[in-house]
């Protein structure tokens, strides 16, 4: 008899937005560290959550975090644990495969450049290359 498998929670991606007049790189870095610590604490208690990225846009006085979690409530809990306010926490779609991102050009959708054979190296990295250096259609 095999051991019971742990339950796997479906995970979604969320964008945390904070508009932050007068933000400095130091303050942003400290907030990112507090959020990371909060997420680690939640993970230790069994939550399926992780911070993916943090971005500061100084000219817009805005900070953004990408967080993977099964619910918006868990992301809110992580932000509260970090003592960090957020104007919005919204479901988001993030494209992570770098080969797909490089394949996007003006007027194209993700993957079109690969299907058209514009870049055999990208196609090969995505497992779509043929033996003759072209791409499969």
C-alpha positions in Angstrom: 0.0 0.0 0.0 1.4 3.4 -1.0 1.5 6.3 1.4 -1.3 8.9 1.0 -0.4 11.8 -1.3 -0.4 15.3 0.1 -3.2 17.5 -1.1 -2.1 19.9 -3.8 -3.8 23.3 -3.8 -4.3 24.9 -7.2 -2.2 28.1 -7.4 -3.0 31.3 -9.2 -0.9 34.4 -9.8 -1.7 37.7 -8.3 -0.4 41.2 -8.8 0.0 43.3 -5.7 0.0 47.1 -6.5 1.1 49.7 -4.0 1.1 53.4 -5.0 3.8 54.9 -2.8 4.6 58.6 -3.0 8.2 59.4 -2.1 9.2 55.7 -2.2 13.0 55.1 -2.0 14.9 52.0 -3.2 15.7 51.4 0.5 12.1 51.4 1.6 11.0 49.3 -1.3 13.8 46.7 -0.6 12.8 46.6 3.1 9.1 46.1 2.2 10.1 43.3 -0.3 12.1 41.6 2.5 9.2 41.8 5.0 6.8 40.3 2.4 9.3 37.5 1.7 9.6 36.8 5.4 5.8 36.8 5.8 5.5 34.4 2.8 8.1 32.1 4.4 6.1 32.0 7.6 3.0 31.1 5.8 4.8 28.4 3.8 6.1 26.9 7.1 2.5 26.6 8.2 1.7 24.6 5.0 0.4 27.4 2.7 1.2 27.1 -1.0 2.4 30.7 -1.6 5.5 32.2 -3.0 6.8 35.6 -4.1 7.8 35.5 -7.8 9.0 39.0 -8.5 9.1 42.6 -7.1 9.3 45.7 -9.3 9.7 49.3 -8.3 8.7 52.0 -10.8 10.2 55.2 -9.2 8.9 57.6 -11.8 5.3 56.4 -11.1 5.9 56.1 -7.3 4.6 52.5 -7.6 5.7 49.1 -6.4 4.4 45.8 -7.7 4.8 42.2 -6.5 3.9 39.0 -8.3 2.7 36.4 -5.8 1.6 32.8 -6.5 -1.1 31.6 -4.1 -4.3 29.5 -4.1 -6.4 32.6 -3.1 -6.4 36.3 -2.9 -7.1 36.0 0.9 -3.8 34.3 1.4 -2.0 37.1 -0.5 -3.8 39.7 1.6 -2.7 37.8 4.7 0.9 37.8 3.5 0.8 41.6 2.9 -0.8 42.2 6.4 2.0 40.0 7.9 4.5 42.2 6.2 2.8 45.4 7.5 2.4 46.4 3.9 -0.6 48.2 2.5 -1.7 47.5 -1.1 -4.2 49.5 -3.2 -5.0 46.5 -5.3 -4.5 42.8 -5.3 -5.8 41.3 -8.5 -5.6 38.0 -10.4 -2.9 38.2 -13.1 -1.4 36.3 -16.0 2.4 36.1 -16.2 4.4 34.7 -19.0 7.4 33.0 -17.5 9.0 30.9 -20.2 11.8 33.2 -21.5 11.8 31.5 -24.9 8.2 32.4 -25.4 8.8 35.9 -24.3 11.7 36.4 -26.8 9.5 35.0 -29.5 7.0 37.9 -29.2 7.6 40.8 -31.6 5.6 43.7 -32.8 2.1 42.6 -34.0 2.7 39.0 -32.8 1.2 36.9 -30.2 3.2 34.5 -27.9 4.6 31.6 -29.9 3.8 33.0 -33.4 7.5 33.7 -34.2 8.3 30.1 -33.3 5.6 28.6 -35.5 6.7 30.8 -38.4 10.3 29.6 -38.1 11.8 33.1 -37.4 14.1 31.9 -34.7 15.3 28.2 -34.8 17.2 28.7 -31.5 14.0 29.7 -29.7 12.1 26.9 -31.4 14.8 24.4 -30.3 14.7 25.6 -26.7 10.9 25.1 -26.7 11.3 21.6 -28.2 9.8 22.4 -31.5 12.8 22.2 -33.8 13.0 19.7 -36.7 16.1 17.9 -37.7 16.8 20.3 -40.6 17.0 23.4 -38.4 13.5 24.6 -39.3 10.4 24.4 -37.1 7.4 22.3 -37.1 4.2 23.9 -38.2 
